Amino acid sequence: MSLGRSLRNIGVSEILLGVFLLVGLGLFFRVQLLDLQEDITYALDPSPQLAYAYGERHFDAQYQGEYDIARAEHFFLLAAAQDQDLPYLYHELARISFLNGDFTVALAQINYQIALHGDSEPNSYYVRGLIEGYMGQYAVAAEDYKHYIQFDPQDWAAMNDYAWVLLKAGQAQEAVYVTERGLQLFPGNSWLLNTNTVALYENGDLSVAEKQAAAAVAASKTLTVAQWLTAYPGNDPAVASEGIVSLQNSAEQNMHTVEVAIASSTVQ
Protein backbone atom coordinates (compact mmCIF):
# COMPACT_ATOMS: atom_id res chain seq x y z
CA MET A 1 0.00 0.00 0.00
CA SER A 2 1.40 3.41 -0.98
CA LEU A 3 1.89 6.22 1.51
CA GLY A 4 -0.58 8.39 -0.42
CA ARG A 5 -3.29 5.75 -0.25
CA SER A 6 -2.66 5.24 3.46
CA LEU A 7 -3.15 8.92 4.12
CA ARG A 8 -6.35 9.02 2.12
CA ASN A 9 -7.75 6.21 4.23
CA ILE A 10 -7.20 8.12 7.49
CA GLY A 11 -10.36 9.95 8.58
CA VAL A 12 -10.44 13.67 9.34
CA SER A 13 -11.17 12.94 13.01
CA GLU A 14 -8.04 10.82 13.30
CA ILE A 15 -5.91 13.56 11.74
CA LEU A 16 -7.38 16.19 14.08
CA LEU A 17 -6.80 13.94 17.08
CA GLY A 18 -3.17 13.56 16.07
CA VAL A 19 -2.78 17.33 15.74
CA PHE A 20 -4.36 17.93 19.17
CA LEU A 21 -2.06 15.33 20.75
CA LEU A 22 1.00 16.96 19.21
CA VAL A 23 -0.09 20.43 20.35
CA GLY A 24 -0.83 19.11 23.83
CA LEU A 25 2.55 17.40 24.07
CA GLY A 26 4.24 20.55 22.83
CA LEU A 27 2.54 22.64 25.51
CA PHE A 28 3.39 20.06 28.19
CA PHE A 29 7.07 20.01 27.31
CA ARG A 30 7.17 23.82 27.03
CA VAL A 31 5.79 24.13 30.56
CA GLN A 32 8.20 21.49 31.86
CA LEU A 33 11.11 23.33 30.24
CA LEU A 34 9.99 26.64 31.75
CA ASP A 35 9.76 25.06 35.22
CA LEU A 36 13.24 23.57 34.82
CA GLN A 37 14.66 26.93 33.72
CA GLU A 38 13.10 28.63 36.74
CA ASP A 39 14.44 26.01 39.14
CA ILE A 40 17.95 26.28 37.74
CA THR A 41 17.91 30.09 37.67
CA TYR A 42 16.62 30.27 41.23
CA ALA A 43 19.21 27.75 42.44
CA LEU A 44 21.93 29.99 41.00
CA ASP A 45 20.39 33.18 42.46
CA PRO A 46 18.06 32.31 45.36
CA SER A 47 16.81 35.82 46.03
CA PRO A 48 13.38 36.56 47.57
CA GLN A 49 12.67 39.01 44.75
CA LEU A 50 13.19 36.34 42.10
CA ALA A 51 11.06 33.82 44.00
CA TYR A 52 8.29 36.40 44.32
CA ALA A 53 8.47 37.22 40.59
CA TYR A 54 8.14 33.54 39.68
CA GLY A 55 5.22 33.22 42.09
CA GLU A 56 3.47 36.15 40.44
CA ARG A 57 3.97 34.67 36.99
CA HIS A 58 2.33 31.39 37.97
CA PHE A 59 -0.52 33.20 39.76
CA ASP A 60 -1.59 35.39 36.84
CA ALA A 61 -4.61 34.15 34.89
CA GLN A 62 -3.51 36.17 31.86
CA TYR A 63 -0.69 33.66 31.33
CA GLN A 64 -2.92 30.65 30.79
CA GLY A 65 -0.15 28.23 29.89
CA GLU A 66 1.87 29.14 33.00
CA TYR A 67 -0.89 29.37 35.62
CA ASP A 68 -0.04 26.94 38.41
CA ILE A 69 -1.35 27.80 41.87
CA ALA A 70 0.74 25.14 43.64
CA ARG A 71 3.93 26.34 42.00
CA ALA A 72 3.03 29.95 42.78
CA GLU A 73 2.61 29.09 46.45
CA HIS A 74 5.93 27.21 46.39
CA PHE A 75 7.79 30.29 45.23
CA PHE A 76 5.94 32.67 47.56
CA LEU A 77 6.91 30.46 50.50
CA LEU A 78 10.53 30.47 49.33
CA ALA A 79 10.38 34.27 49.25
CA ALA A 80 8.82 34.38 52.73
CA ALA A 81 11.60 32.18 54.12
CA GLN A 82 14.09 34.88 53.13
CA ASP A 83 12.20 38.16 53.47
CA GLN A 84 8.77 38.32 55.10
CA ASP A 85 8.54 42.06 54.55
CA LEU A 86 8.20 41.92 50.75
CA PRO A 87 5.25 44.03 49.57
CA TYR A 88 2.03 42.01 49.15
CA LEU A 89 3.78 38.69 49.87
CA TYR A 90 1.35 37.46 52.53
CA HIS A 91 -1.46 39.08 50.56
CA GLU A 92 -0.72 36.65 47.72
CA LEU A 93 -0.35 33.69 50.07
CA ALA A 94 -3.71 34.56 51.61
CA ARG A 95 -5.34 34.65 48.17
CA ILE A 96 -3.98 31.19 47.39
CA SER A 97 -5.17 29.79 50.73
CA PHE A 98 -8.59 31.33 50.04
CA LEU A 99 -8.77 29.71 46.60
CA ASN A 100 -7.79 26.40 48.20
CA GLY A 101 -10.67 26.79 50.67
CA ASP A 102 -8.36 27.21 53.69
CA PHE A 103 -10.22 30.24 55.06
CA THR A 104 -8.74 30.12 58.57
CA VAL A 105 -5.19 30.05 57.19
CA ALA A 106 -6.06 32.73 54.66
CA LEU A 107 -7.41 35.01 57.38
CA ALA A 108 -4.29 34.56 59.50
CA GLN A 109 -2.07 35.36 56.51
CA ILE A 110 -3.99 38.47 55.48
CA ASN A 111 -4.06 39.69 59.09
CA TYR A 112 -0.28 39.32 59.19
CA GLN A 113 -0.03 41.21 55.89
CA ILE A 114 -2.12 44.09 57.28
CA ALA A 115 -0.13 44.09 60.52
CA LEU A 116 3.06 44.50 58.48
CA HIS A 117 1.90 47.08 55.94
CA GLY A 118 -1.52 48.45 56.94
CA ASP A 119 -2.96 51.18 54.75
CA SER A 120 0.19 51.35 52.61
CA GLU A 121 -1.12 48.24 50.80
CA PRO A 122 -4.90 48.76 50.95
CA ASN A 123 -5.85 45.92 48.58
CA SER A 124 -5.32 43.60 51.54
CA TYR A 125 -8.49 44.98 53.17
CA TYR A 126 -10.38 43.89 50.04
CA VAL A 127 -8.98 40.37 50.33
CA ARG A 128 -9.75 40.23 54.05
CA GLY A 129 -13.31 41.33 53.38
CA LEU A 130 -13.68 38.52 50.83
CA ILE A 131 -12.31 35.92 53.23
CA GLU A 132 -14.51 37.16 56.07
CA GLY A 133 -17.53 37.12 53.78
CA TYR A 134 -16.99 33.47 52.90
CA MET A 135 -16.58 32.72 56.60
CA GLY A 136 -19.98 34.28 57.29
CA GLN A 137 -18.51 37.28 59.12
CA TYR A 138 -20.56 39.76 57.09
CA ALA A 139 -20.49 42.80 59.38
CA VAL A 140 -16.69 42.92 59.69
CA ALA A 141 -16.36 42.09 55.98
CA ALA A 142 -18.51 45.12 55.14
CA GLU A 143 -16.27 47.33 57.26
CA ASP A 144 -13.17 46.08 55.43
CA TYR A 145 -14.73 46.70 52.01
CA LYS A 146 -15.86 50.16 53.09
CA HIS A 147 -12.33 50.93 54.29
CA TYR A 148 -10.74 49.68 51.06
CA ILE A 149 -13.09 51.61 48.75
CA GLN A 150 -11.88 54.86 50.32
CA PHE A 151 -8.55 54.17 48.60
CA ASP A 152 -10.04 53.10 45.27
CA PRO A 153 -13.57 54.48 44.90
CA GLN A 154 -13.80 53.30 41.28
CA ASP A 155 -13.12 49.60 41.87
CA TRP A 156 -16.34 48.05 40.57
CA ALA A 157 -15.46 44.55 41.78
CA ALA A 158 -14.98 45.83 45.33
CA MET A 159 -18.31 47.65 45.16
CA ASN A 160 -20.01 44.49 43.94
CA ASP A 161 -18.51 42.36 46.72
CA TYR A 162 -19.28 45.07 49.27
CA ALA A 163 -22.93 44.96 48.19
CA TRP A 164 -22.86 41.16 48.45
CA VAL A 165 -21.85 41.18 52.13
CA LEU A 166 -24.31 44.00 52.84
CA LEU A 167 -27.08 41.81 51.44
CA LYS A 168 -25.90 38.91 53.58
CA ALA A 169 -25.96 41.24 56.58
CA GLY A 170 -29.56 42.23 55.81
CA GLN A 171 -28.73 45.75 54.61
CA ALA A 172 -30.53 45.68 51.25
CA GLN A 173 -31.06 49.45 51.01
CA GLU A 174 -27.35 50.12 51.46
CA ALA A 175 -26.59 47.42 48.85
CA VAL A 176 -28.92 49.21 46.41
CA TYR A 177 -27.02 52.44 46.97
CA VAL A 178 -23.60 50.84 46.50
CA THR A 179 -24.52 49.02 43.28
CA GLU A 180 -26.30 52.05 41.84
CA ARG A 181 -23.19 54.13 42.42
CA GLY A 182 -21.15 51.42 40.70
CA LEU A 183 -23.49 51.35 37.71
CA GLN A 184 -23.20 55.11 37.34
CA LEU A 185 -19.47 54.58 36.83
CA PHE A 186 -19.74 51.28 34.93
CA PRO A 187 -23.11 51.09 33.15
CA GLY A 188 -23.82 47.66 31.71
CA ASN A 189 -21.51 45.82 34.10
CA SER A 190 -22.84 42.25 34.33
CA TRP A 191 -21.89 41.68 37.96
CA LEU A 192 -23.20 44.99 39.26
CA LEU A 193 -26.47 44.63 37.36
CA ASN A 194 -27.01 41.18 38.80
CA THR A 195 -26.29 42.23 42.38
CA ASN A 196 -28.36 45.38 41.95
CA THR A 197 -31.28 43.18 40.86
CA VAL A 198 -31.01 41.14 44.06
CA ALA A 199 -30.70 44.25 46.22
CA LEU A 200 -33.77 45.84 44.64
CA TYR A 201 -35.73 42.61 45.04
CA GLU A 202 -34.75 42.29 48.69
CA ASN A 203 -35.72 45.91 49.20
CA GLY A 204 -39.17 45.30 47.67
CA ASP A 205 -38.64 47.43 44.53
CA LEU A 206 -39.95 44.75 42.16
CA SER A 207 -40.71 46.85 39.09
CA VAL A 208 -37.20 48.36 39.03
CA ALA A 209 -35.71 44.96 39.85
CA GLU A 210 -37.44 43.47 36.80
CA LYS A 211 -35.88 46.09 34.54
CA GLN A 212 -32.42 45.53 36.00
CA ALA A 213 -32.82 41.76 35.82
CA ALA A 214 -33.47 41.96 32.08
CA ALA A 215 -30.41 44.20 31.67
CA ALA A 216 -28.32 41.77 33.72
CA VAL A 217 -29.34 38.83 31.52
CA ALA A 218 -28.55 40.76 28.34
CA ALA A 219 -25.16 41.92 29.66
CA SER A 220 -24.19 38.43 30.79
CA LYS A 221 -24.72 37.08 27.28
CA THR A 222 -22.05 39.43 25.88
CA LEU A 223 -19.46 38.58 28.55
CA THR A 224 -16.12 37.39 27.14
CA VAL A 225 -13.43 35.15 28.58
CA ALA A 226 -11.03 38.11 28.57
CA GLN A 227 -13.44 40.14 30.71
CA TRP A 228 -13.89 37.24 33.13
CA LEU A 229 -10.12 36.79 33.49
CA THR A 230 -9.73 40.51 34.17
CA ALA A 231 -12.36 40.27 36.91
CA TYR A 232 -10.72 37.17 38.44
CA PRO A 233 -6.97 37.51 37.78
CA GLY A 234 -5.97 34.89 40.35
CA ASN A 235 -8.45 32.22 39.34
CA ASP A 236 -7.70 29.27 37.10
CA PRO A 237 -8.24 30.43 33.49
CA ALA A 238 -9.37 26.92 32.60
CA VAL A 239 -12.68 27.54 34.40
CA ALA A 240 -13.39 30.92 32.78
CA SER A 241 -16.10 29.52 30.50
CA GLU A 242 -17.77 27.79 33.48
CA GLY A 243 -17.69 31.07 35.40
CA ILE A 244 -19.42 32.90 32.57
CA VAL A 245 -22.14 30.24 32.34
CA SER A 246 -22.61 30.42 36.11
CA LEU A 247 -23.12 34.19 35.97
CA GLN A 248 -25.55 33.83 33.07
CA ASN A 249 -27.54 31.19 34.95
CA SER A 250 -27.60 33.38 38.05
CA ALA A 251 -28.92 36.35 36.07
CA GLU A 252 -31.65 34.26 34.47
CA GLN A 253 -32.64 32.72 37.79
CA ASN A 254 -32.85 36.17 39.39
CA MET A 255 -35.05 37.41 36.55
CA HIS A 256 -37.34 34.39 36.99
CA THR A 257 -37.56 35.01 40.76
CA VAL A 258 -38.51 38.66 40.23
CA GLU A 259 -41.12 37.77 37.59
CA VAL A 260 -42.70 35.18 39.90
CA ALA A 261 -42.82 37.72 42.74
CA ILE A 262 -44.48 40.32 40.49
CA ALA A 263 -47.03 37.79 39.23
CA SER A 264 -47.79 36.73 42.78
CA SER A 265 -48.30 40.30 43.96
CA THR A 266 -50.60 41.01 40.99
CA VAL A 267 -52.82 38.02 41.79
CA GLN A 268 -53.12 39.08 45.39
C-alpha positions as CSV (number, residue, x, y, z in Angstrom):
1,M,0.0,0.0,0.0
2,S,1.4,3.4,-1.0
3,L,1.9,6.2,1.5
4,G,-0.6,8.4,-0.4
5,R,-3.3,5.8,-0.3
6,S,-2.7,5.2,3.5
7,L,-3.1,8.9,4.1
8,R,-6.4,9.0,2.1
9,N,-7.8,6.2,4.2
10,I,-7.2,8.1,7.5
11,G,-10.4,9.9,8.6
12,V,-10.4,13.7,9.3
13,S,-11.2,12.9,13.0
14,E,-8.0,10.8,13.3
15,I,-5.9,13.6,11.7
16,L,-7.4,16.2,14.1
17,L,-6.8,13.9,17.1
18,G,-3.2,13.6,16.1
19,V,-2.8,17.3,15.7
20,F,-4.4,17.9,19.2
21,L,-2.1,15.3,20.7
22,L,1.0,17.0,19.2
23,V,-0.1,20.4,20.3
24,G,-0.8,19.1,23.8
25,L,2.5,17.4,24.1
26,G,4.2,20.5,22.8
27,L,2.5,22.6,25.5
28,F,3.4,20.1,28.2
29,F,7.1,20.0,27.3
30,R,7.2,23.8,27.0
31,V,5.8,24.1,30.6
32,Q,8.2,21.5,31.9
33,L,11.1,23.3,30.2
34,L,10.0,26.6,31.8
35,D,9.8,25.1,35.2
36,L,13.2,23.6,34.8
37,Q,14.7,26.9,33.7
38,E,13.1,28.6,36.7
39,D,14.4,26.0,39.1
40,I,18.0,26.3,37.7
41,T,17.9,30.1,37.7
42,Y,16.6,30.3,41.2
43,A,19.2,27.7,42.4
44,L,21.9,30.0,41.0
45,D,20.4,33.2,42.5
46,P,18.1,32.3,45.4
47,S,16.8,35.8,46.0
48,P,13.4,36.6,47.6
49,Q,12.7,39.0,44.8
50,L,13.2,36.3,42.1
51,A,11.1,33.8,44.0
52,Y,8.3,36.4,44.3
53,A,8.5,37.2,40.6
54,Y,8.1,33.5,39.7
55,G,5.2,33.2,42.1
56,E,3.5,36.1,40.4
57,R,4.0,34.7,37.0
58,H,2.3,31.4,38.0
59,F,-0.5,33.2,39.8
60,D,-1.6,35.4,36.8
61,A,-4.6,34.1,34.9
62,Q,-3.5,36.2,31.9
63,Y,-0.7,33.7,31.3
64,Q,-2.9,30.7,30.8
65,G,-0.2,28.2,29.9
66,E,1.9,29.1,33.0
67,Y,-0.9,29.4,35.6
68,D,0.0,26.9,38.4
69,I,-1.4,27.8,41.9
70,A,0.7,25.1,43.6
71,R,3.9,26.3,42.0
72,A,3.0,30.0,42.8
73,E,2.6,29.1,46.5
74,H,5.9,27.2,46.4
75,F,7.8,30.3,45.2
76,F,5.9,32.7,47.6
77,L,6.9,30.5,50.5
78,L,10.5,30.5,49.3
79,A,10.4,34.3,49.3
80,A,8.8,34.4,52.7
81,A,11.6,32.2,54.1
82,Q,14.1,34.9,53.1
83,D,12.2,38.2,53.5
84,Q,8.8,38.3,55.1
85,D,8.5,42.1,54.5
86,L,8.2,41.9,50.7
87,P,5.2,44.0,49.6
88,Y,2.0,42.0,49.1
89,L,3.8,38.7,49.9
90,Y,1.3,37.5,52.5
91,H,-1.5,39.1,50.6
92,E,-0.7,36.7,47.7
93,L,-0.3,33.7,50.1
94,A,-3.7,34.6,51.6
95,R,-5.3,34.7,48.2
96,I,-4.0,31.2,47.4
97,S,-5.2,29.8,50.7
98,F,-8.6,31.3,50.0
99,L,-8.8,29.7,46.6
100,N,-7.8,26.4,48.2
101,G,-10.7,26.8,50.7
102,D,-8.4,27.2,53.7
103,F,-10.2,30.2,55.1
104,T,-8.7,30.1,58.6
105,V,-5.2,30.0,57.2
106,A,-6.1,32.7,54.7
107,L,-7.4,35.0,57.4
108,A,-4.3,34.6,59.5
109,Q,-2.1,35.4,56.5
110,I,-4.0,38.5,55.5
111,N,-4.1,39.7,59.1
112,Y,-0.3,39.3,59.2
113,Q,0.0,41.2,55.9
114,I,-2.1,44.1,57.3
115,A,-0.1,44.1,60.5
116,L,3.1,44.5,58.5
117,H,1.9,47.1,55.9
118,G,-1.5,48.5,56.9
119,D,-3.0,51.2,54.7
120,S,0.2,51.3,52.6
121,E,-1.1,48.2,50.8
122,P,-4.9,48.8,50.9
123,N,-5.8,45.9,48.6
124,S,-5.3,43.6,51.5
125,Y,-8.5,45.0,53.2
126,Y,-10.4,43.9,50.0
127,V,-9.0,40.4,50.3
128,R,-9.8,40.2,54.0
129,G,-13.3,41.3,53.4
130,L,-13.7,38.5,50.8
131,I,-12.3,35.9,53.2
132,E,-14.5,37.2,56.1
133,G,-17.5,37.1,53.8
134,Y,-17.0,33.5,52.9
135,M,-16.6,32.7,56.6
136,G,-20.0,34.3,57.3
137,Q,-18.5,37.3,59.1
138,Y,-20.6,39.8,57.1
139,A,-20.5,42.8,59.4
140,V,-16.7,42.9,59.7
141,A,-16.4,42.1,56.0
142,A,-18.5,45.1,55.1
143,E,-16.3,47.3,57.3
144,D,-13.2,46.1,55.4
145,Y,-14.7,46.7,52.0
146,K,-15.9,50.2,53.1
147,H,-12.3,50.9,54.3
148,Y,-10.7,49.7,51.1
149,I,-13.1,51.6,48.8
150,Q,-11.9,54.9,50.3
151,F,-8.5,54.2,48.6
152,D,-10.0,53.1,45.3
153,P,-13.6,54.5,44.9
154,Q,-13.8,53.3,41.3
155,D,-13.1,49.6,41.9
156,W,-16.3,48.0,40.6
157,A,-15.5,44.6,41.8
158,A,-15.0,45.8,45.3
159,M,-18.3,47.7,45.2
160,N,-20.0,44.5,43.9
161,D,-18.5,42.4,46.7
162,Y,-19.3,45.1,49.3
163,A,-22.9,45.0,48.2
164,W,-22.9,41.2,48.5
165,V,-21.8,41.2,52.1
166,L,-24.3,44.0,52.8
167,L,-27.1,41.8,51.4
168,K,-25.9,38.9,53.6
169,A,-26.0,41.2,56.6
170,G,-29.6,42.2,55.8
171,Q,-28.7,45.7,54.6
172,A,-30.5,45.7,51.3
173,Q,-31.1,49.4,51.0
174,E,-27.3,50.1,51.5
175,A,-26.6,47.4,48.9
176,V,-28.9,49.2,46.4
177,Y,-27.0,52.4,47.0
178,V,-23.6,50.8,46.5
179,T,-24.5,49.0,43.3
180,E,-26.3,52.1,41.8
181,R,-23.2,54.1,42.4
182,G,-21.1,51.4,40.7
183,L,-23.5,51.4,37.7
184,Q,-23.2,55.1,37.3
185,L,-19.5,54.6,36.8
186,F,-19.7,51.3,34.9
187,P,-23.1,51.1,33.2
188,G,-23.8,47.7,31.7
189,N,-21.5,45.8,34.1
190,S,-22.8,42.2,34.3
191,W,-21.9,41.7,38.0
192,L,-23.2,45.0,39.3
193,L,-26.5,44.6,37.4
194,N,-27.0,41.2,38.8
195,T,-26.3,42.2,42.4
196,N,-28.4,45.4,41.9
197,T,-31.3,43.2,40.9
198,V,-31.0,41.1,44.1
199,A,-30.7,44.3,46.2
200,L,-33.8,45.8,44.6
201,Y,-35.7,42.6,45.0
202,E,-34.8,42.3,48.7
203,N,-35.7,45.9,49.2
204,G,-39.2,45.3,47.7
205,D,-38.6,47.4,44.5
206,L,-39.9,44.7,42.2
207,S,-40.7,46.9,39.1
208,V,-37.2,48.4,39.0
209,A,-35.7,45.0,39.9
210,E,-37.4,43.5,36.8
211,K,-35.9,46.1,34.5
212,Q,-32.4,45.5,36.0
213,A,-32.8,41.8,35.8
214,A,-33.5,42.0,32.1
215,A,-30.4,44.2,31.7
216,A,-28.3,41.8,33.7
217,V,-29.3,38.8,31.5
218,A,-28.5,40.8,28.3
219,A,-25.2,41.9,29.7
220,S,-24.2,38.4,30.8
221,K,-24.7,37.1,27.3
222,T,-22.1,39.4,25.9
223,L,-19.5,38.6,28.5
224,T,-16.1,37.4,27.1
225,V,-13.4,35.2,28.6
226,A,-11.0,38.1,28.6
227,Q,-13.4,40.1,30.7
228,W,-13.9,37.2,33.1
229,L,-10.1,36.8,33.5
230,T,-9.7,40.5,34.2
231,A,-12.4,40.3,36.9
232,Y,-10.7,37.2,38.4
233,P,-7.0,37.5,37.8
234,G,-6.0,34.9,40.4
235,N,-8.5,32.2,39.3
236,D,-7.7,29.3,37.1
237,P,-8.2,30.4,33.5
238,A,-9.4,26.9,32.6
239,V,-12.7,27.5,34.4
240,A,-13.4,30.9,32.8
241,S,-16.1,29.5,30.5
242,E,-17.8,27.8,33.5
243,G,-17.7,31.1,35.4
244,I,-19.4,32.9,32.6
245,V,-22.1,30.2,32.3
246,S,-22.6,30.4,36.1
247,L,-23.1,34.2,36.0
248,Q,-25.6,33.8,33.1
249,N,-27.5,31.2,34.9
250,S,-27.6,33.4,38.1
251,A,-28.9,36.4,36.1
252,E,-31.7,34.3,34.5
253,Q,-32.6,32.7,37.8
254,N,-32.9,36.2,39.4
255,M,-35.0,37.4,36.6
256,H,-37.3,34.4,37.0
257,T,-37.6,35.0,40.8
258,V,-38.5,38.7,40.2
259,E,-41.1,37.8,37.6
260,V,-42.7,35.2,39.9
261,A,-42.8,37.7,42.7
262,I,-44.5,40.3,40.5
263,A,-47.0,37.8,39.2
264,S,-47.8,36.7,42.8
265,S,-48.3,40.3,44.0
266,T,-50.6,41.0,41.0
267,V,-52.8,38.0,41.8
268,Q,-53.1,39.1,45.4
